[in-house]
């Protein structure tokens, strides 16, 4: 019989989060941070810019955005962005403009030229500006299966280097775009070639740490992603012009080529591919770096016949065909209801999470400061999730986070404009709670489904969540109807998601269901812990 290896047991011997893991983690966290910059750069590159209609009869040379007194009689208050009062004379006096009749503007004066709005003349075409974010998310959506194939076939490290370095060339070319069409095409292409950084880095990072340290490892990754959004706003603050900004954030990523030599491949992946000598070499290297001594049995297993090494998990026989299992899921009313509920959670999470970040730049005050605060408040949200999930239960914590998020966002329209500090505070509370819910749902969703179909169903929920991420950049369009409408929608969805948790069972201290029957019975009774 071929020798087997329990890699989790080996990690207990060589250290679950020792010097070796910390070193590699530091490199990977840099990639996560840069990934966050790539995924949020469009918020500022395609940011909103104030503009007004050009009034040739009154303009100075060169035109200035601030009109002075003549704006009172040349521009209608409500429609000053896209329409002007019809001129009846060539002088810049009140009698030279119609009182009630307006006409569509043909040219505009922009407050600044820092974003693509002024560069490509997108005035009065707000949908073109918000489309950039949706195009970016669509690129990420399209690349996920491609990145997965590269990662599973050629290795996690190879996939990480490719996805981290590839966006550099596309990003640099995009900084020289001379038309809107060219810009959005390159936006999609950049997201497609680089959108897999997060998923690849996440897997590579967690596959190198022990079971007891994976929650800590995941929290570090989420917190680093939040810091990456802080960096995004900070760089945009220092380099507000979008072409310069784009060059600054993409050029340094060429350094990720060095990752092919700086970090090691995933031991789990190497074992799954039969590259056992390499896996054994890395295990010994990690033990030496961590200052740990492997047991004699482990050393014998790794050195006696390394070509026969294989993971124990790979030896577990499958009881049923995957197609048969999925058919059982489709026939199960309990699991299908649970799948729909979980999918709605994921749509809500991505919709509210990204929507709050995108709309934060429209709040009163500095858009850079607001965005930074929205990013930093995520970190305590992730920490709260780690501290409370095992103490109060998955249902209670996640429901509380959703409900508080919903209430805080729905309350924003009730706050007077003079109390802008309270509006920002409510936004921060909402972002903190949705971040806490995001971290909790990752764990909770996986515990609700049976082992037989857990990965497939969790993947389905995650894919559904991408819908929310694609729609979120369009929410600023709702402000044309009511300034606070996006927050009412966010709040309503968060509150609904909180109430839907009542339909799902508690999973704290409950043995994970292995079969579909066990998962169905979670609503009736707790499975006996082993």
N, C-alpha and C positions, 0 to 999 in steps of 0.2 A: 504494500500500500504506500502511496506517495506521502511524504511528510507534509504536514500542514503547519501554518503559522497563524497565530492570533495576533494581528498587528496592534490591536488595542492593548493587549497584555505586554507586548514589547515596549509600547509607549510608556507604560507604567514603570518599566525598568529603566529606560533611558531618560525619563523625565517628560511629563506631559506638556510643559511649557518652559523648557530650560533655555539656556543660552543659544543653542542652535535654532530653536523655534523663534526666539525673540529676534535674532539677527535676520532671519528670512522674513519674519513678519514686518519688520521695519521697512524692508525693501518693498514688500507687497502693499503696505499701507500708503507708500508714496504713489504707487500706481492707482490705488483707490482714490486718493486725493485728487490726482490729475483727472481721473475719470469723472469726478464730480464737477470739475471745472468744464470739461468738454460738454457734459450733459446740461449745464445751466448757463453756458456762455451766451446763448441766444436771448436770454432775458434782457441783457444789456446791449448786445450788438443789434438786436431788433427792437430795442426799447422804444417806448412812446416818446414823442417829441411834440411840444406845443407848436401850433402853426396858425396862421390866419390868412385870409384872402389878401391878395395884392390889390391895392387901390392906386392906380397910376396917377390919378389927379392929386393925390396928397403925399405920395412917397418921397422920402429923402433919397439922396444918392451917396452911398448905397442904402437900400431899404433897411430900416430897423424894425425889429419885432414889436417893440413898444410903440404904440400909435400916438400917444398923447391925447389931446382933446378931440382931434378930428375923428378918432375912432367912434365917438359918441354919435356922430351923424352920418358916417360913411358905412358903418358895419352894424347889422342887426345883432342884438345881444345873444339870442339863442342859437343863431345859425351862422355866427361869425366865422366858423371854421371852413364852411363849404359854400356859403352864399354871401353876397354883398348887396347893398342897396343900389338900384339902377341909377346911373349918373344921368342928369339932364343938362349938365353944363360941364365945362372943363375946369372950373375953379374949385378950390378946396374950401368951400363954405357950405353951411347947412342948406342953403337954398339950391345947391347944385345936385342934390340927391333926392330921389323919390322917398316919400315917407313910408309907403306900404309895399311898393313893388320891389321884388328882389330878383337876382339872376345868379346862375351858377358861376362860380369862380373858374378861371382858366389858369391861374398861377397863384403861388402861395409864398409867404415869407415864413421861414422856420426860425424858432427860437435859437437853435444851434444845429450843427451838421454832424453831431457825434454818432448818430445811428443811421441805419440804412433807409430810414423813413425819408430823411432829407436827401440822401445820396441818390436814391432811385425814384424820388418824387411820389411817395405813397400817400400823400395828403388825401383825406377823404376816402381812403381805401383801407380802412382799419383791418379788414379781413385778410389782406395780403400780409400785414405785419404779424398778426396772430397765427397765420398759417405756418410761419417759419418753425414755431415750436412743435406744431403737430407733425410737420414733415420730419423733424429731427426724431421724434418718438417713433414715427413709422419706420425710419431707418433702423433704429434699435430693435424694433419688433421683428423686422425682416432678417436681421443678422443673427438672432438668438439660435435658431436651428443650425445655421452654418457654423457658428462658433462652437456649438456643442459637438459637431462632427469633427472639426479640427482638433478640439481638445481631447476627444475620446480616441482619435486615430493617431495623432502625432504627439500628444502630450500636453499637459497643462502649461508647462513652461513655454513651449513653442507657441501655443495659442495666446498666452499672455504677451509675449514679445511682439507677435504679429499685430495683435489688436491695439497694443499701446503705441507702436511706432507708426503704423499705417496712416493714422489720422494726420500726421505731421505734414506730409506732402499735400494732401487734400485741403487741410486748413490753410496752409500758406497760399495755395492757388486761390482759395476762396477770398482771401484778403485783398486780392487784385480783381475781384469780380467787377464787371462793367455793366451788368444788367441784373434786374431782379430775378429773371428766369435762371440765369447762370448761378446766382447766389443760392437759390433754393435747391437746385439740382446738386450743387456741391454740398449743401447742408445735409441732404439725404445720403449722399455718398460717404461723407465723413462719418455720419452716425452708423452707416452700414459697416464700414471697415473697422471702426473703433468701438462700436456699441457693446461688444462682448467683453470689454475689459473687466467690468464689475463682476459678472458671473464667473469668469475664469479665475480672477484673483480670489474671489470668495471661496471657491472650491479648493484651490491650491492652498490657501491659508488654513482652512479648517481640516483638510486631510493630513496636515502635519502636526496637529495638536491632539492631546488625549481627550477622551470622552468628557471628563469632568471640567475641562477648560474650554469647551466649545461655546458655551454661553458667553463667557468672557471674551473669547475670540470674536464672536459675532458682534458683540457690543462695541469692541474696539473698531471693527470695520465700519459699523453704522456711524459711530462718533467721528471717525476720520472723514467719512463722506460729508458729514455736516461741516467739518472744518474746510473741506474743499469748496463748499459753497461760499464760505467766508472769504476764501482766497479769490474766488470769482469776483465778488463785489469789490474787494480791495484792489485788485488789478484794474478793474474797470474804473474805479475811482482815480487811480493814478494815471491811467491811459484811457481817457473817455472816448477818443476817436476810434471808431470800430475797426478800421483797418490796422492801426497800430496795436490796438488791444488784441486783435486776432493773431497777429504775428508774435506778440509777446507770450501768449499762452501756449502756442503750438510748437515753436522752435525748440524749447528746452526738452521736449519729449523725445528728441533724437537720442538722448542719453539712455533711453530704455533698451537700446540695442545691447548694452552691457549686461542686462539681466540674464542673457543666455549663459553667461559665465559666473554671475554673482549669486544666483539662486539655484537650488537643486530641483530636480524633477520630483513629482509626487511619488512616494514609495508605493502607495496603493495602486497608482496607475501602472507603475513598472511591474508590479507583481501580477496585475491583471493581464499584462501583455507578455508574461513569461520572461521578462528581462530581470531575472532574479539576482544575477551577479551585481548588477548596478544597484538594485534595491539593498542588498546586503552591505555593499560599500557605504551607502548613505547612512544606513542604520549604525554601522560602526563609527562613522564620522560624527554622527549626532551624539552618540554615547560618549565619545571622547571629548567633544566640545562641551557637553553638559557636565562632564566630570563624573559620569556614572559608570558602573561596572555591570556588564550583563551577566546573567546567570550562566553556569556551565552548560545547562541544557540548551539555552538560547544560542550560545556560541557554537555548540555542536551542530544545531539545526542550521545555522547560517553558513557554516564552513564545510560541513561534511559532504553535503550534496546540494549546493545552492540551486541547481537546475530543477530540483523537485519541489522547490518552495511554491506554495500557493496560499491564497487567503482562505481561511475557514469558511468565510461567508460564501465563497464561490462554490463550495462543495454541498451547499444545502440544496436538495432537489426541489424542483417546482412541482407542486401537487396538481396544478391545473394549468391549462393553456391560457395565455394572457387574453386571447380573444374571448374565451369562455368566461373568464373573470369579469371582463368589461361588460359582457352581456348580462351577467348576474347583477352588476351594479345598475345597469339601465332598467332592469326589471324590479329593482328594489325601490319602493316609494320613499323609504326612510333615507337611503343614501342619495337619491336624486334630489330630494328636498334639501338635504344637507349640502349637496353640491351647489345648488342654486343660491342658498343662503350665503355660503362661503364665497361664491363668485361675486355676489353683490357687495360683500365686505371688501373684497380686493378692489373692485371698481371704485368704491367709496374712498378707500385709503389712498389710492394713487390720484384720484380726482381732487380730493381735498388737500392732500399733501402738496402736490405740485401747484394746485390752484392758489393756495395761500402764499406760496413763494412767489409766484408770478405776479399776483395782484398786490403784493407788499410794496412794490415800487410805485404804486399809484396812491399810497397813503400819504397823509400830510407829513411833511418833513423830508429829510434827505433820503432819497431812494436807496442809496448805498448803505446807510446806517440801518434803515428798516430791513433790508434784505439780510444784513449781517446778523441782526437780532433774531430774525426768523430762523436763521440757520443754527445759531448758537443755542437757542432754546430747545432744539431737538435733543441735545446731549443729556440734559436732566430727564427728558422723556424716556430715553432708552434706559437710563439708570433706574428710573422708577419701575420700569417693566421688569428688570432683573430682580429688584428688591421685593416686589409685591406678588409676582406670579405664583411662587411656591408657598407664599404665606396666606394669601386670601383666595387663591383659586383663579383659574383661567376666565371663567364666566364673569365673576364679579369685577375683576380688574379691567377686562376688555370692555365690558358694558359700561362701567363707570367712565372710562376714558372716552368712549364714543359719545355718551350722553353729555358730559361736561363740555366736550368739543362742540357738539351741536348747540347747546344752550348759549355758550359764549359767542358763537358766530351769529346766531339769530338775534342776539341782543344788540349787535353793532348798529343796526339801523335806528335803534331807539336812543342812541347816544347823541347828544347835541354836537354840532360841528365845533363848538367852542371847547369841547372836552376831547380834543384830539388824542391826548395822552391815554384816555380811557379806551378809545378805539384801538390804539396800538396795543394796549395791555390785553384786551379781549382777543386780538389777533394772535398774540404770543401764547395766551392760554390755549387757544384752539390748536395752534401748531404743536405745542408741547403734548397735548392730549392725543392728537392724531399720530404723532411720532411714537408715543407710548403704545397706542393701539396697533400701529404698524409692526413694532417689534413683537408684541404679544401674539398677533395673528399668525406670524410665521410659525410659532410653536403650536398654537392652538389648532390651526387647520390640519397640521400633520397628525395630531393626536386623534382627530375625529374620524379618520379613514383607516380601513384595514391595511395591514402590511401588504396583502396581495395586490392592492391597487393604489397604495398611498402615493407613490411617486407620480403616477399618471394623473390622479385626481388633483394633487397639489399643483402639478404643472398646468392643468386646465384652469384652476383658479388664478394662478399667476398670469396666464395668458389673457384671461378675462380682465385682469387688472390693467393691462396695457391699454384697454379701451378708455379707461378713466384718464390715463396719462396723456392719451392723444387728444381727448376732448378738453382737458384742463387749460391748454394755451388759448382756447377760444373764449374762455369765460370773460375776459375784458370787454368783449363785444356786448355783453349783457348790460354794461354800464350805460349804454346808449338809451336804454329803456328806464333804468333805475340804478342810481349809483351803487346802492347797497345790494342789488339783486344777486350778484355772485355769492355773497356771504349768506343770504337766505337759502340759496340752493345748497351750498356747502353744509350749512347747519341742518337742513332738512334731511339730507342724505346721511349725515353722521348720526343724527337722532334715530332715524329709521334702522340703521345698522345696529345701533345699540339695542333696540327693541327686538330685532330679529334674533339676538343671542338667546332670548328666552326659548327659542325653538330647538336649541342644541344642548347636549348634556355637559355636565362638568367632567373634566378629565384629570383633575389633580388627584394624585395618589391612586390613579386607576391604571391597571395594566393595559398597555397598548393593545388594541384589538388586532389579531392576526388574520382572522377570517371575516367574511362579509356578515355571517351570522352574529359573531361577537360584536361587530360594529353596530348592527341593528339593535342589539339588546342593550346597548349603552344607555338608551332612553328609559329602560325599565329597571335596570339595576347595575350597580358597579361590578366590574369584573374583579374577581378575587386576585389580589396581588400575590405574586409568587413568594 
